[in-house]
């Protein structure tokens, strides 16, 4: 069928739905709402005239579909709530109520918001994570899995021509979840309450708070079980910093703030999210940087971006950075942890193995907040390259990149440095840099063509389109697709890695690996790839005529495009393997 995907943004859920519909042979075009209003409506009408869709699917829409469109074409809206739930803040209300089960509904667009007939519905469990699950994590994982199943079922039902959608049950229209409902009283609210409030607001809109007369949106919420405020200290005192995060006292303990964004002043320039320790630096005089061991007990509640575990012959270097962004400091910290892991007597070393985002590469927010974004960009990409080089040159054990969620740009190229790449089914992969005006580094000109061939590598990086997991497997970009829930990623990875470590051919594989590395180095050394890539990146960062800095700011400020990008106006149907 000809299907038009209409969305407020080409976010991870929109990308996933687009990929899965395309994989099933549908002729897909995408139209963006361009910030809503008249512009968005005209963009939709133009796309309808151009594509003449038999069906319109809206995976993520914050504005209404105009009546002249929904009255003449079937429009299916993905609502992030179960049947009967209505309103713009469904996940916020569900998480704030502490619910353990929620759902997704695919309903037909009508005049009244979220009131149309139901074509499909899919329930899902809200995981019971330490400190609670963040809204963005839930959205990208359990909700996205449920939405995918529901949309595919709804599209199949529509295509059959014989399914009759059922009327939506009467329900309560919940209002927008305002900042007044997110208010934190640091002198009264418990750690559990503060953590829940912050996680419910992650990654948007954050919790608005006033600090020494300035207003900030705060993000994070990981509880801290060791640090406490001194007696008689003022409410909400800052206790420590760690890896860009800030620990803040609650009424009975403390939580970690991972990111913050200054509130935009009337008439002032837009602001961007940055590591909390950077955004709040003026308020952190005398606050100490407090480290944490690499190996921590599972029961320990604290902020740690990198943790190491061992399971017999398998080492697991788990890492998780907010939104997958890796600052210069993050890269150096992970590299130090990697080198420490190499001192252990393991045969397989796994990187990642956590639920949610693997990595998106360099930290654009930290770069934007720095005194010199060009120099910080240069430091960040060199730190990423140092990390990738260490993985590429490891020859005494097998390395595995366990991608539990989405990965993009340099973060995906980081994964390609490993001997094997395992990815959870449903993750969205973006093997390109072009949309940020960057050539890219992380040795991708070595690793990507080696996996998919030079022609496919050029197409992937030029077309700048997302890639689904099964297509990535068919192309050779990844080695395994893991069919498991987000909650079972770590368990699944450990089991597979233990089997790999005990494989009878492991010794021969390591010998073959060393031989292949020696031959490749003799033909063209890794240093050549790095020098060539960084020469391009230096121009991207320091040449005033390059678009990178403007594109970075537009991305961070969530600026709506002027029109739907041409590359999205017709999504290619994947070729048969």
HELIX and SHEET records of a PDB file:
HELIX    1   1 UNK A   12  UNK A   23  1                                  12    
HELIX    2   2 UNK A   37  UNK A   51  1                                  15    
HELIX    3   3 UNK A   67  UNK A   70  1                                   4    
HELIX    4   4 UNK A   90  UNK A   96  1                                   7    
HELIX    5   5 UNK A  135  UNK A  138  1                                   4    
HELIX    6   6 UNK A  139  UNK A  143  3                                   5    
HELIX    7   7 UNK A  144  UNK A  160  1                                  17    
HELIX    8   8 UNK A  179  UNK A  182  5                                   4    
HELIX    9   9 UNK A  191  UNK A  200  1                                  10    
HELIX   10  10 UNK A  276  UNK A  279  1                                   4    
HELIX   11  11 UNK A  281  UNK A  283  5                                   3    
HELIX   12  12 UNK A  322  UNK A  324  5                                   3    
HELIX   13  13 UNK A  328  UNK A  341  1                                  14    
HELIX   14  14 UNK A  364  UNK A  369  1                                   6    
HELIX   15  15 UNK A  373  UNK A  392  1                                  20    
HELIX   16  16 UNK A  409  UNK A  416  1                                   8    
HELIX   17  17 UNK A  434  UNK A  436  5                                   3    
HELIX   18  18 UNK A  444  UNK A  452  1                                   9    
HELIX   19  19 UNK A  454  UNK A  463  1                                  10    
HELIX   20  20 UNK A  469  UNK A  475  1                                   7    
HELIX   21  21 UNK A  486  UNK A  488  5                                   3    
HELIX   22  22 UNK A  489  UNK A  501  1                                  13    
HELIX   23  23 UNK A  506  UNK A  523  1                                  18    
HELIX   24  24 UNK A  526  UNK A  542  1                                  17    
HELIX   25  25 UNK A  548  UNK A  556  1                                   9    
HELIX   26  26 UNK A  566  UNK A  568  5                                   3    
SHEET    1   A 6 UNK A  27  UNK A  32  0                                        
SHEET    2   A 6 UNK A   2  UNK A   7  1                                        
SHEET    3   A 6 UNK A  55  UNK A  58  1                                        
SHEET    4   A 6 UNK A  75  UNK A  79  1                                        
SHEET    5   A 6 UNK A 101  UNK A 108 -1                                        
SHEET    6   A 6 UNK A 118  UNK A 125 -1                                        
SHEET    1   B 5 UNK A 207  UNK A 211  0                                        
SHEET    2   B 5 UNK A 214  UNK A 224 -1                                        
SHEET    3   B 5 UNK A 254  UNK A 262 -1                                        
SHEET    4   B 5 UNK A 245  UNK A 249 -1                                        
SHEET    5   B 5 UNK A 238  UNK A 242 -1                                        
SHEET    1   C 4 UNK A 207  UNK A 211  0                                        
SHEET    2   C 4 UNK A 214  UNK A 224 -1                                        
SHEET    3   C 4 UNK A 254  UNK A 262 -1                                        
SHEET    4   C 4 UNK A 274  UNK A 275 -1                                        
SHEET    1   D 6 UNK A 306  UNK A 311  0                                        
SHEET    2   D 6 UNK A 314  UNK A 319 -1                                        
SHEET    3   D 6 UNK A 348  UNK A 352  1                                        
SHEET    4   D 6 UNK A 398  UNK A 403  1                                        
SHEET    5   D 6 UNK A 420  UNK A 424  1                                        
SHEET    6   D 6 UNK A 480  UNK A 482  1                                        
SHEET    1   E 2 UNK A 325  UNK A 326  0                                        
SHEET    2   E 2 UNK A 361  UNK A 362  1                                        
SHEET    1   F 2 UNK A 407  UNK A 408  0                                        
SHEET    2   F 2 UNK A 429  UNK A 430  1                                        
END                                                                             
